[in-house]
Amino acid sequence: MKNNILKLSILFISLAFWSCDDELNDLQPFTEGNPETFFNSVSSFQNGVDGIYSQFYNYYASAGSGMQGIPDILSDNVVLVQTGRTSNELYYDYRYQANNAGALTLWWSEAYEAINAANLVIGQIDNLPDGPEKDNILGQALAGRALAHFDLAKTYAKIPTQSADANGSNGIVYVKVEDGDTGDPFAQPARETVQSNYTEIIGDLVRASTLIADSNSEGRLDRNAVFGLLSRVYLYNGEWQNAINAADQVSTSLAAGTSLIDVYEDTTNDGIVVEFSVNTSSEANFANVGVLYSQSNASATISEYAVEFAFFNSIDINDLRRNVIQFVGTNQGNDYNAIRKFLGEAGQVNGRVDIKVMRAAEVLLNKAEAQFNLNQEAAALTTLDQLRTNRFTTFTGGESGQALEDAIQFNRRVELCFEGHRFYDIKRRGESVQRSANGDIIDGSGTPAEVQTLPAGDNRFQLPIPIAEINANPNMAQNDGY
C-alpha cells in the first residue's frame, strides 16, 4: 500500500525565520536549480508538490518525535513506561523550553520548508497552460500550504476557541506568495494574530477546494481531503455550521469496525481521507512513526509509553476499537497495556506505517460536535450513532444534554487516540490536562506521571518558538512564559 513519491530537491529560499537547512534525502531530480526554469511541465510541478508531502512525512513521523504522537504524550492518554528509554520525557513532564532540541525545532523548520515548497510551486504556476492539470497542481499546493500553517498555528499559538483572548493573540507568520509571485527572500516578518492566521488558512483551503481533483494517487491530497481539513479547521475556529457543511462534502466511507486493524497495518486504505505514505524507494531514510510508542523485537515489547490504565478500562468491552488500541506487551518481567496502533505492517513490529492524518471517523466526529454546539442534539446523536453503529457490537445510546456532549468527546478520544489529536482537543476546548494517579504496569500499579495536571490557560499549551528562530529574526516575539 505504499506510494512511491519522488522527492524534489528545490533551491529553498533562505528566509530569516527558517532555522533549519537540512536537505531531503535521495534528492530527485536535482540538488540545486532555478524554479523558474525547472517548473516547465505537469510532471515537474507534481514533483514539486510531492516535495511538500515529503516534508509532511518528516515532521509527522520523524525520529520518534513526530506530530503523530507527541500530542498524545502531552495529554492524558498515555503513561511513561519505566523500563523503556524514557524518550520524549521532556514533553511528558512539560519541561520543554525554547532551547530544547527535538520536536520543537523539527516541527517548526519542516513545516516552513513544506510551505516554501508550496510557495515555489504557486509562484511559478503560470508556466502551465490553463486547464484541469494546472488547477489540480495549484489546489494541492494551496492545501499543503494551509495544512502546514495550521499545524504551526495550533502548536505555537492559541486556538480560537481556547479562550476569549485567543483571536487577538500572537499567531504565527503566514508565508504566502500569489500566483506568479516569488516573495521576498530577505523578509524578517513579525507574528500575525491568530484570527489572521485562520482567515488565511481557510482562504487557501476554500480556494483549493475549487481547483483540486476529485481524486489523486495514494498519499496525495484531493477534494475529500480538502473538505475534511476544512471541517477540522472550522471546528477549531468555532464556525460550527461551516464545519458541518464541509463534513457533508466528504464522501469517504467509514472503515468497518471489524477491519480497523487492517487500516493500521496498511493492508487497506478504507476510511482514509488524508494519508502521507512511506517512500518505498528509500524507506531507510524515514523514521518509523511507531517507535515513539515502542520498540519491539522477537522476545520483548520495549514500550516507551503505555495506554493509560483508567482510559483503557473505560472503553466498553463491546467496543471493537479495544483490540486496535491495546495489546499485552511484556518486558523485564512486567506486562503493559502496549499501544497497538502503528506497531507495523502485517507481521511486522518495526513501526513503519503510513501516517493517518485524517479518517472519515474524525469527519463525523467534527460534524457531531459542531451540531451539538448549535443545539442540534437530535442531529448530533444521529451523526454520533453513524460511528457507534460501526464500532460497537452493541451499545445503548440515546443520550441528550451533557451526557451527549460527553459521549461525543469520549468517542473522539477513543477513535483518535495515539494519532496526534488529544492535546489539541483539550487545548481548543479550553480544558485542563488531568492525568490519573495510575502507574505504567498493566494493572495500574507502577510509577504514575510526575506532573498530573496542566491547568487550562497554562502557557505551556503554546509550545515555545525555537531559540534559533528568535535569534535569527529580531521581529519574532517569543511566547509568554519562555
GIKA-V658795 format. One record per residue. N is the residue number from 1. RES is the residue in one small letter. SS is DSSP state (~ for helix, > for strand, _ for the rest). PSI is psi in radians with two decimals (NA if undefined). OMEGA is omega in radians with two decimals (none if undefined). Layout:
# GIKA-V658795
N:RES:SS:PSI:OMEGA / N:RES:SS:PSI:OMEGA
This chain:
# GIKA-V658795
1:m:_:0.39:-3.06 / 2:k:_:2.65:3.12 / 3:n:_:2.07:3.09 / 4:n:_:1.95:-3.12 / 5:i:_:2.07:3.02 / 6:l:_:2.23:-3.11 / 7:k:_:2.01:-3.11 / 8:l:>:2.22:2.99 / 9:s:_:1.84:-3.13 / 10:i:_:2.86:3.12 / 11:l:_:1.63:-3.11 / 12:f:_:2.21:3.08 / 13:i:_:2.38:-3.03 / 14:s:_:1.38:3.01 / 15:l:_:2.54:-3.01 / 16:a:_:-0.53:-3.04 / 17:f:_:0.12:3.04 / 18:w:_:1.91:-2.97 / 19:s:_:0.01:-3.11 / 20:c:_:2.30:-3.11 / 21:d:_:0.44:3.12 / 22:d:_:2.61:-3.09 / 23:e:_:2.73:3.06 / 24:l:_:2.55:3.12 / 25:n:_:2.67:3.08 / 26:d:_:0.96:-3.00 / 27:l:_:2.31:3.11 / 28:q:>:2.45:0.02 / 29:p:_:0.08:3.12 / 30:f:_:2.92:-3.09 / 31:t:_:-0.38:3.05 / 32:e:_:2.65:3.11 / 33:g:_:2.94:-3.14 / 34:n:_:2.03:-3.11 / 35:p:~:-0.44:-3.13 / 36:e:~:-0.52:3.13 / 37:t:~:-0.49:-3.12 / 38:f:~:-0.77:-3.09 / 39:f:_:1.56:-3.05 / 40:n:_:0.16:3.13 / 41:s:_:2.85:3.11 / 42:v:~:-0.73:-3.11 / 43:s:~:-0.68:3.13 / 44:s:~:-0.65:3.07 / 45:f:~:-0.70:3.12 / 46:q:~:-0.62:3.03 / 47:n:~:-0.71:3.10 / 48:g:~:-0.76:3.10 / 49:v:~:-0.68:3.13 / 50:d:~:-0.45:3.01 / 51:g:~:-0.57:3.07 / 52:i:~:-0.81:-3.12 / 53:y:~:-0.63:3.10 / 54:s:~:-0.71:3.11 / 55:q:~:-0.67:3.07 / 56:f:~:-0.83:-3.13 / 57:y:~:-0.65:-3.12 / 58:n:~:-0.80:-3.06 / 59:y:~:-0.24:3.01 / 60:y:~:-0.50:-3.01 / 61:a:~:-0.16:-2.85 / 62:s:~:2.35:2.86 / 63:a:~:0.52:3.12 / 64:g:~:0.23:3.13 / 65:s:_:0.60:-3.00 / 66:g:_:2.83:3.12 / 67:m:_:-0.21:3.08 / 68:q:_:-0.33:-3.03 / 69:g:_:-0.59:-3.10 / 70:i:~:-0.70:3.13 / 71:p:~:-0.45:3.04 / 72:d:~:-0.63:3.09 / 73:i:~:-0.57:3.10 / 74:l:_:-0.13:-3.00 / 75:s:_:-2.62:-3.09 / 76:d:_:0.24:-3.09 / 77:n:_:-0.38:-3.01 / 78:v:>:2.88:3.01 / 79:v:>:2.42:-3.14 / 80:l:>:2.28:3.14 / 81:v:_:2.20:-3.02 / 82:q:_:-0.38:3.12 / 83:t:_:0.06:3.04 / 84:g:_:-2.83:-3.10 / 85:r:_:0.02:-3.04 / 86:t:_:0.65:3.10 / 87:s:_:2.59:3.13 / 88:n:_:0.35:3.10 / 89:e:~:-0.46:3.08 / 90:l:~:-0.71:-3.13 / 91:y:~:-0.67:3.12 / 92:y:~:-0.62:-3.13 / 93:d:_:0.12:3.09 / 94:y:_:0.73:-3.13 / 95:r:_:0.29:-3.11 / 96:y:_:2.50:3.10 / 97:q:_:2.99:-3.05 / 98:a:_:-0.45:-3.09 / 99:n:_:0.13:3.08 / 100:n:_:2.48:3.06 / 101:a:_:-3.03:3.05 / 102:g:_:-2.41:-2.97 / 103:a:~:-0.65:-3.08 / 104:l:~:-0.88:-3.12 / 105:t:~:-0.71:-3.08 / 106:l:~:-0.91:-3.09 / 107:w:~:-0.77:-3.11 / 108:w:~:-0.94:-3.03 / 109:s:~:-0.76:-3.10 / 110:e:~:-0.64:3.10 / 111:a:~:-0.75:3.14 / 112:y:~:-0.47:3.03 / 113:e:~:-0.62:3.03 / 114:a:~:-0.72:3.10 / 115:i:~:-0.74:3.12 / 116:n:~:-0.79:3.12 / 117:a:~:-0.72:3.11 / 118:a:~:-0.75:-3.12 / 119:n:~:-0.59:3.08 / 120:l:~:-0.70:3.09 / 121:v:~:-0.84:-3.11 / 122:i:~:-0.69:-3.10 / 123:g:~:-0.44:-3.10 / 124:q:_:0.16:-2.97 / 125:i:~:-0.45:-3.13 / 126:d:~:-0.02:2.98 / 127:n:~:-0.31:3.12 / 128:l:_:2.55:3.04 / 129:p:_:2.63:3.12 / 130:d:_:2.53:3.11 / 131:g:_:3.11:-3.07 / 132:p:~:-0.62:-3.12 / 133:e:~:-0.75:3.07 / 134:k:~:-0.78:-3.13 / 135:d:~:-0.75:-3.11 / 136:n:~:-0.72:3.09 / 137:i:~:-0.84:-3.12 / 138:l:~:-0.71:3.12 / 139:g:~:-0.75:3.10 / 140:q:~:-0.75:-3.11 / 141:a:~:-0.73:3.11 / 142:l:~:-0.75:3.14 / 143:a:~:-0.70:3.10 / 144:g:~:-0.73:3.10 / 145:r:~:-0.72:3.14 / 146:a:~:-0.77:-3.10 / 147:l:~:-0.75:3.14 / 148:a:~:-0.75:3.10 / 149:h:~:-0.67:3.11 / 150:f:~:-0.76:3.10 / 151:d:~:-0.72:3.11 / 152:l:~:-0.80:-3.05 / 153:a:~:-0.75:-3.09 / 154:k:~:-0.36:-3.09 / 155:t:~:-0.83:-3.00 / 156:y:~:0.01:3.14 / 157:a:_:3.00:3.07 / 158:k:_:2.81:3.07 / 159:i:_:2.41:-3.00 / 160:p:_:-0.67:-3.11 / 161:t:_:0.00:-3.04 / 162:q:_:-0.69:-3.08 / 163:s:_:2.87:-3.09 / 164:a:_:-0.47:-3.09 / 165:d:_:0.08:-2.99 / 166:a:_:-0.80:-3.03 / 167:n:_:-0.59:-3.12 / 168:g:_:-0.02:-3.10 / 169:s:_:3.02:-3.11 / 170:n:>:2.19:3.00 / 171:g:_:-2.47:3.06 / 172:i:_:3.10:3.08 / 173:v:_:2.15:3.08 / 174:y:_:1.91:-3.06 / 175:v:_:2.01:-3.12 / 176:k:_:2.60:2.96 / 177:v:_:2.71:3.05 / 178:e:_:2.93:3.13 / 179:d:_:2.21:3.10 / 180:g:_:-0.03:-3.13 / 181:d:_:2.75:3.12 / 182:t:_:-0.18:3.13 / 183:g:_:3.10:-3.13 / 184:d:_:1.90:-3.08 / 185:p:_:-0.18:-3.08 / 186:f:_:0.21:-3.10 / 187:a:_:2.57:3.01 / 188:q:_:1.29:-2.97 / 189:p:_:2.71:3.03 / 190:a:_:2.86:3.13 / 191:r:_:2.47:3.06 / 192:e:_:-3.13:3.10 / 193:t:>:2.79:3.06 / 194:v:~:-0.76:3.13 / 195:q:~:-0.76:3.11 / 196:s:~:-0.73:3.12 / 197:n:~:-0.83:-3.08 / 198:y:~:-0.54:3.04 / 199:t:~:-0.74:-3.14 / 200:e:~:-0.76:-3.14 / 201:i:~:-0.85:-3.14 / 202:i:~:-0.69:3.12 / 203:g:~:-0.78:3.12 / 204:d:~:-0.72:-3.12 / 205:l:~:-0.72:3.13 / 206:v:~:-0.77:3.11 / 207:r:~:-0.72:3.12 / 208:a:~:-0.63:-3.10 / 209:s:~:-0.41:3.14 / 210:t:_:-0.12:-3.02 / 211:l:_:-0.68:-2.94 / 212:i:_:2.66:-3.12 / 213:a:_:2.72:3.10 / 214:d:_:-0.58:3.08 / 215:s:_:2.52:3.02 / 216:n:_:3.04:-3.08 / 217:s:_:2.90:-3.06 / 218:e:_:2.39:3.12 / 219:g:_:0.00:3.13 / 220:r:_:2.69:3.13 / 221:l:_:2.60:3.08 / 222:d:_:-2.93:-3.05 / 223:r:~:-0.80:3.11 / 224:n:~:-0.71:-3.14 / 225:a:~:-0.78:-3.10 / 226:v:~:-0.80:-3.14 / 227:f:~:-0.57:3.03 / 228:g:~:-0.80:3.11 / 229:l:~:-0.65:3.08 / 230:l:~:-0.68:3.12 / 231:s:~:-0.63:3.13 / 232:r:~:-0.83:-3.08 / 233:v:~:-0.74:3.09 / 234:y:~:-0.68:3.10 / 235:l:~:-0.80:3.11 / 236:y:~:-0.53:-3.09 / 237:n:_:0.01:3.12 / 238:g:_:0.35:3.11 / 239:e:_:1.45:-2.93 / 240:w:~:-0.83:-3.10 / 241:q:~:-0.66:3.10 / 242:n:~:-0.61:3.08 / 243:a:~:-0.72:3.11 / 244:i:~:-0.82:-3.11 / 245:n:~:-0.74:-3.14 / 246:a:~:-0.76:3.13 / 247:a:~:-0.64:-3.12 / 248:d:~:-0.30:3.13 / 249:q:_:-0.14:-3.10 / 250:v:_:2.13:-3.06 / 251:s:_:-0.06:-3.12 / 252:t:_:2.27:-3.13 / 253:s:_:2.70:3.05 / 254:l:_:2.51:2.93 / 255:a:_:2.50:3.12 / 256:a:_:2.43:-3.14 / 257:g:~:-0.57:-3.12 / 258:t:~:-0.23:-3.12 / 259:s:~:0.31:-3.12 / 260:l:~:-0.65:-3.12 / 261:i:~:-0.54:3.10 / 262:d:~:-0.54:3.09 / 263:v:~:-0.77:-3.07 / 264:y:~:-0.23:3.04 / 265:e:_:0.15:3.10 / 266:d:_:0.43:3.06 / 267:t:_:-0.46:3.13 / 268:t:_:2.70:3.04 / 269:n:_:0.32:-3.14 / 270:d:_:2.32:3.07 / 271:g:_:0.01:-3.11 / 272:i:>:2.23:3.09 / 273:v:>:-0.76:3.08 / 274:v:>:2.24:3.14 / 275:e:>:2.45:3.01 / 276:f:>:2.24:-2.91 / 277:s:_:2.58:3.00 / 278:v:_:2.44:3.11 / 279:n:_:1.88:-3.03 / 280:t:~:-0.32:-3.14 / 281:s:~:-0.29:-3.12 / 282:s:~:0.88:-3.06 / 283:e:~:-0.50:-3.11 / 284:a:~:-0.35:-3.12 / 285:n:~:-0.12:-3.10 / 286:f:_:2.41:3.01 / 287:a:_:2.71:-3.14 / 288:n:_:2.08:-3.02 / 289:v:~:-0.62:-3.06 / 290:g:~:-0.33:-3.10 / 291:v:~:-0.25:3.05 / 292:l:~:-0.53:-3.11 / 293:y:_:-0.57:-3.14 / 294:s:>:2.71:2.95 / 295:q:>:1.90:-3.05 / 296:s:>:2.62:3.01 / 297:n:_:-2.98:-3.03 / 298:a:_:-0.44:-3.02 / 299:s:_:-0.23:-3.06 / 300:a:_:2.71:2.96 / 301:t:>:1.85:-3.10 / 302:i:>:1.50:-3.08 / 303:s:>:2.35:2.98 / 304:e:_:-0.73:3.12 / 305:y:>:2.49:3.11 / 306:a:>:2.79:3.04 / 307:v:>:2.26:-3.13 / 308:e:_:2.33:-2.98 / 309:f:~:-0.93:-3.08 / 310:a:~:-0.67:3.13 / 311:f:~:-0.88:-3.10 / 312:f:~:-0.71:-3.09 / 313:n:~:-0.13:3.03 / 314:s:_:-0.14:-3.13 / 315:i:_:2.19:-3.06 / 316:d:_:2.49:-3.14 / 317:i:_:-0.39:3.12 / 318:n:_:0.05:-3.12 / 319:d:>:2.03:-3.10 / 320:l:_:-0.27:-3.10 / 321:r:_:-0.28:-3.14 / 322:r:~:-0.77:-3.07 / 323:n:~:-0.27:3.08 / 324:v:~:-0.47:-3.05 / 325:i:~:-0.70:-2.89 / 326:q:>:2.56:2.85 / 327:f:>:2.84:-3.13 / 328:v:>:2.01:3.10 / 329:g:>:2.37:-3.08 / 330:t:>:2.31:3.09 / 331:n:>:2.33:3.10 / 332:q:_:0.68:3.06 / 333:g:_:0.00:3.13 / 334:n:>:2.52:3.01 / 335:d:>:2.51:-3.12 / 336:y:>:2.71:2.97 / 337:n:>:1.35:-3.07 / 338:a:>:2.66:-3.07 / 339:i:>:2.12:-3.08 / 340:r:_:-0.59:3.13 / 341:k:_:2.37:3.08 / 342:f:_:0.35:3.08 / 343:l:_:-0.58:3.12 / 344:g:_:3.06:3.05 / 345:e:_:3.00:-3.08 / 346:a:_:2.17:3.13 / 347:g:_:-0.01:-3.10 / 348:q:_:2.70:3.08 / 349:v:_:0.49:-3.07 / 350:n:_:-0.03:3.10 / 351:g:_:0.15:-3.07 / 352:r:_:1.73:3.12 / 353:v:_:2.89:3.10 / 354:d:_:2.71:-3.09 / 355:i:>:2.08:3.12 / 356:k:>:1.60:-3.07 / 357:v:>:-0.65:3.12 / 358:m:>:2.40:3.07 / 359:r:>:2.82:-3.11 / 360:a:~:-0.51:3.12 / 361:a:~:-0.71:3.11 / 362:e:~:-0.70:-3.14 / 363:v:~:-0.76:3.09 / 364:l:~:-0.73:-3.14 / 365:l:~:-0.64:3.03 / 366:n:~:-0.78:-3.11 / 367:k:~:-0.78:-3.12 / 368:a:~:-0.74:3.13 / 369:e:~:-0.74:3.13 / 370:a:~:-0.73:3.11 / 371:q:~:-0.75:3.11 / 372:f:~:-0.72:-3.13 / 373:n:~:-0.33:3.06 / 374:l:_:0.23:-3.13 / 375:n:_:0.46:3.07 / 376:q:_:1.18:-2.98 / 377:e:~:-0.71:-3.13 / 378:a:~:-0.74:3.13 / 379:a:~:-0.70:3.13 / 380:a:~:-0.72:3.12 / 381:l:~:-0.73:3.12 / 382:t:~:-0.76:3.14 / 383:t:~:-0.79:3.11 / 384:l:~:-0.70:-3.10 / 385:d:~:-0.40:2.99 / 386:q:~:-0.67:3.10 / 387:l:~:-0.84:-3.03 / 388:r:~:-0.64:3.10 / 389:t:~:-0.56:-3.11 / 390:n:~:-0.38:-2.99 / 391:r:~:-0.25:-3.08 / 392:f:>:2.53:2.95 / 393:t:_:-0.56:3.02 / 394:t:_:2.52:3.09 / 395:f:_:2.81:-3.07 / 396:t:_:-1.02:3.10 / 397:g:_:-2.76:3.11 / 398:g:_:0.28:-3.07 / 399:e:_:2.79:3.01 / 400:s:_:2.90:3.09 / 401:g:~:-2.44:-3.09 / 402:q:~:-0.62:3.13 / 403:a:~:-0.62:3.11 / 404:l:~:-0.77:3.10 / 405:e:~:-0.74:3.12 / 406:d:~:-0.69:-3.14 / 407:a:~:-0.70:3.10 / 408:i:~:-0.81:-3.10 / 409:q:~:-0.66:3.13 / 410:f:~:-0.74:3.11 / 411:n:~:-0.56:3.05 / 412:r:~:-0.79:3.14 / 413:r:~:-0.80:-3.12 / 414:v:~:-0.83:-3.06 / 415:e:~:-0.69:-2.99 / 416:l:~:0.12:-3.08 / 417:c:_:2.50:3.10 / 418:f:_:0.25:3.11 / 419:e:_:0.26:3.01 / 420:g:_:0.46:-3.08 / 421:h:_:-0.61:-2.83 / 422:r:~:-0.81:-3.13 / 423:f:~:-0.75:-3.13 / 424:y:~:-0.60:3.10 / 425:d:~:-0.74:3.07 / 426:i:~:-0.76:-3.10 / 427:k:~:-0.86:-3.04 / 428:r:~:-0.41:3.13 / 429:r:_:0.06:3.09 / 430:g:_:0.56:-3.10 / 431:e:_:3.08:3.07 / 432:s:_:2.61:2.89 / 433:v:>:2.11:-3.13 / 434:q:>:1.82:-3.13 / 435:r:_:2.78:3.11 / 436:s:_:3.07:3.08 / 437:a:_:0.22:3.12 / 438:n:_:2.65:3.13 / 439:g:_:-2.92:-2.96 / 440:d:_:-0.29:-3.07 / 441:i:_:2.75:-2.92 / 442:i:_:-0.49:-3.14 / 443:d:_:0.15:3.13 / 444:g:_:-0.09:3.05 / 445:s:_:-3.13:-3.11 / 446:g:_:-2.70:-3.01 / 447:t:_:2.11:3.10 / 448:p:_:3.08:3.11 / 449:a:_:2.45:3.08 / 450:e:_:-0.72:3.10 / 451:v:_:2.03:-3.05 / 452:q:_:-0.20:-3.13 / 453:t:>:2.33:2.90 / 454:l:>:1.81:-3.00 / 455:p:_:2.57:3.02 / 456:a:_:2.39:3.14 / 457:g:_:-0.11:3.12 / 458:d:_:2.46:-3.09 / 459:n:~:-0.36:-3.08 / 460:r:~:-0.10:2.97 / 461:f:~:-0.39:3.03 / 462:q:_:1.99:-3.13 / 463:l:_:2.62:-3.10 / 464:p:_:2.56:3.01 / 465:i:_:2.33:-3.13 / 466:p:_:2.45:-3.06 / 467:i:~:-0.58:3.12 / 468:a:~:-0.60:3.11 / 469:e:~:-0.75:3.12 / 470:i:~:-0.72:-3.13 / 471:n:~:-0.54:-3.07 / 472:a:~:-0.48:-3.04 / 473:n:_:1.85:-3.10 / 474:p:_:-0.24:3.13 / 475:n:_:-0.02:-3.09 / 476:m:_:1.99:-3.13 / 477:a:_:2.41:3.09 / 478:q:_:2.70:3.05 / 479:n:_:2.66:-3.14 / 480:d:_:2.48:3.02 / 481:g:_:0.01:-3.14 / 482:y:_:NA:none
